[in-house]
Amino acid sequence: MAKYTRLEVAAVMKDNGMVPLFFHSDIELCKDVLKACYDGGSRLMEFTSRGDFAHEVFGELNKYALAELPGMILGVGSVTDAASASLYMALGANFIVTPVLREDIAIVCNRRKVLWSPGCGSLTEICKAEEMGCEIVKLFPGDLYGPKFVKGIKGPQPWTSIMPTGGVSPDEANLKGWFDAGVTCVGMGSQLISKEILKNKDFEGLKNKVKDALALIKTLR
């Protein structure tokens, strides 16, 4: 069962401004990555469900977070159906992120008061998601839409909270564009947790990268 309510998770997403995204089948590597992000100041991690037995890895990772990393909020991304969402919530997922807007996922998450963030690509989809109780909308793929799209949405709907994923990097110009447009937070995967970092097991470097990105976001707001 989730430890944090959807409102608590939404508040941390807004406060942190960044949600790291990551998947690997090696549980020990996942623990090292999670610890590096935690030590860098992140209190959120989206574990992307993209491999065989991913739910088993997540279950072990969440047990580690609960025991060793107080305040760390783990959620799951790339969830495509209600059954998968329910499975991950049974393993303690605190939020569910999806690539598309699905009502069946909204129903099971709302029933448990777990934050769900659906991938949307139009104002109509965003409005529909909010009607179904969505707190923070995922703009996906972010690089296809860009900051101008966010600014356009925020004009008629200043209450909408948006998290772009895809096309987000930790450099200043990129982050400035998104936050100037009015995003609530950003999702960041391989641009933050790169193949080079994983290959070299440079967890100290990852910690510093996360720390710098979070500091930059605070200055840009």
C-alpha positions in Angstrom: 0.0 0.0 0.0 1.2 3.5 -0.8 2.7 5.4 2.1 1.9 8.8 0.7 -1.4 10.2 -0.5 -1.7 11.8 -3.9 -1.8 15.3 -2.4 1.4 14.6 -0.5 3.1 13.3 -3.6 1.9 16.2 -5.7 3.3 18.6 -3.1 6.7 17.0 -3.2 6.7 16.9 -7.0 6.1 20.7 -7.0 8.6 21.3 -4.3 11.4 19.2 -5.9 10.6 20.3 -9.5 12.2 17.1 -10.9 11.3 13.4 -11.0 14.2 11.1 -12.1 13.2 8.1 -14.3 15.1 4.9 -14.3 14.9 1.1 -14.9 17.4 -1.7 -14.7 16.9 -5.4 -14.0 19.9 -5.4 -11.5 18.4 -4.7 -8.1 21.8 -3.8 -6.6 22.4 -1.3 -9.4 19.0 0.2 -8.8 19.7 0.6 -5.1 22.9 2.5 -5.9 21.1 4.8 -8.4 18.3 5.4 -6.0 20.8 6.2 -3.2 22.7 8.6 -5.4 19.6 10.5 -6.3 18.5 10.6 -2.7 21.9 11.9 -1.6 21.7 14.5 -4.3 18.5 15.8 -2.8 15.8 14.1 -4.8 12.9 12.8 -2.9 11.2 11.2 -5.8 12.0 8.4 -8.3 9.9 7.0 -11.1 10.8 3.3 -11.7 9.8 2.7 -15.3 8.2 -0.7 -15.8 9.9 -1.8 -19.0 11.5 -5.2 -18.5 10.7 -8.7 -17.5 10.0 -9.2 -13.8 10.1 -5.4 -13.3 7.5 -5.7 -10.5 9.8 -8.0 -8.6 12.7 -5.5 -8.9 10.4 -2.7 -7.8 9.2 -4.6 -4.8 12.7 -5.1 -3.5 13.7 -1.5 -4.3 10.7 -0.1 -2.4 11.5 -2.2 0.6 15.1 -0.8 0.5 13.7 2.8 0.2 11.4 2.3 3.2 14.1 0.8 5.3 17.1 3.0 4.4 15.9 6.2 2.7 13.4 8.1 4.9 11.2 10.4 2.9 12.0 8.9 -0.5 8.8 8.5 -2.6 8.9 5.7 -5.2 6.4 5.5 -8.0 6.1 3.5 -11.3 6.0 4.7 -14.9 5.2 3.1 -18.3 2.1 1.5 -16.7 -0.5 0.7 -19.5 -3.4 -1.0 -17.8 -5.3 -1.1 -14.5 -4.1 -4.6 -13.6 -0.5 -3.5 -13.7 -1.3 -0.3 -11.7 -3.0 -2.4 -9.0 -0.1 -4.8 -8.9 2.4 -2.0 -8.3 0.2 -0.3 -5.8 0.1 -3.6 -3.9 3.9 -3.4 -3.8 3.7 0.1 -2.4 3.9 2.4 -5.4 3.1 5.9 -4.3 2.3 7.2 -7.8 1.5 5.8 -11.2 2.6 7.4 -14.5 1.2 6.3 -17.8 2.2 7.0 -21.4 -1.5 7.5 -22.4 -4.8 8.6 -20.8 -6.7 5.5 -19.6 -9.9 5.7 -17.5 -9.4 2.2 -16.0 -6.1 3.3 -14.4 -7.7 6.5 -13.1 -10.4 4.5 -11.4 -8.1 2.1 -9.5 -5.7 4.8 -8.5 -8.5 7.2 -7.3 -10.0 4.4 -5.3 -6.8 4.2 -3.3 -6.1 8.0 -3.4 -2.8 7.3 -5.3 -1.5 10.0 -7.6 -1.7 9.1 -11.3 -0.2 11.1 -14.1 -1.4 10.2 -17.6 0.5 11.1 -20.7 -1.5 13.7 -22.6 -0.9 15.5 -25.9 -3.8 17.8 -26.4 -5.9 20.3 -24.4 -8.9 17.9 -24.8 -6.9 15.1 -23.2 -5.7 17.3 -20.4 -9.2 18.5 -19.6 -10.5 14.9 -19.6 -7.7 13.9 -17.2 -8.5 16.7 -14.9 -12.2 15.8 -14.9 -11.1 12.3 -13.8 -9.2 13.7 -10.9 -5.6 14.1 -12.2 -3.4 16.4 -10.1 -0.4 16.6 -12.4 -0.6 15.9 -16.2 2.3 14.3 -17.9 3.1 16.0 -21.3 4.5 13.2 -23.4 6.6 13.1 -25.5 7.7 16.4 -24.3 10.2 17.0 -27.1 7.4 16.8 -29.7 5.5 19.6 -28.0 8.0 21.9 -26.2 7.7 24.8 -23.8 5.5 26.8 -26.3 2.8 24.1 -26.0 2.9 24.4 -22.2 2.6 28.2 -22.3 -0.3 27.9 -24.7 -2.1 25.5 -22.3 -1.4 27.7 -19.2 -3.0 30.7 -20.9 -6.6 29.5 -20.8 -6.0 27.0 -17.9 -3.5 28.5 -15.4 -4.7 25.9 -12.8 -3.2 23.0 -14.9 -0.1 21.4 -13.5 2.2 19.9 -16.2 5.2 17.6 -16.0 6.9 17.2 -19.4 8.8 13.9 -19.9 11.1 13.4 -22.9 13.2 16.2 -24.3 14.2 17.4 -20.8 17.9 17.7 -19.9 19.7 19.2 -16.9 21.3 22.0 -18.8 20.2 25.6 -17.9 18.8 26.6 -21.3 16.5 23.5 -21.5 15.2 23.8 -17.9 14.8 27.6 -18.2 12.6 27.1 -21.3 10.3 24.6 -19.5 10.0 26.5 -16.2 9.5 29.9 -17.8 6.6 28.3 -19.7 5.1 27.3 -16.3 5.7 23.6 -15.8 5.2 22.3 -12.2 8.0 19.8 -12.5 9.9 17.8 -15.1 10.6 14.1 -15.7 14.2 13.3 -16.6 15.6 9.9 -17.6 18.7 9.2 -19.7 19.8 12.8 -19.8 20.2 12.6 -16.1 21.0 8.9 -15.4 23.2 8.3 -18.5 24.5 5.1 -19.9 28.0 6.4 -19.1 27.2 6.8 -15.5 25.8 3.3 -15.3 28.6 1.8 -17.2 31.2 3.4 -15.0 29.1 3.1 -11.8 29.8 6.8 -11.2 27.3 7.2 -8.5 29.1 10.1 -6.9 28.9 11.9 -10.3 25.2 11.1 -10.4 24.7 12.5 -6.9 26.3 15.8 -8.0 24.4 15.9 -11.2 21.1 15.6 -9.4 22.2 18.1 -6.8 23.1 20.6 -9.5 19.9 20.1 -11.4 17.7 20.6 -8.3 19.7 23.8 -7.4 19.3 25.1 -10.9 15.5 24.5 -10.9 15.2 26.5 -7.6 17.0 29.5 -9.2 14.8 29.4 -12.3 11.5 29.5 -10.5 
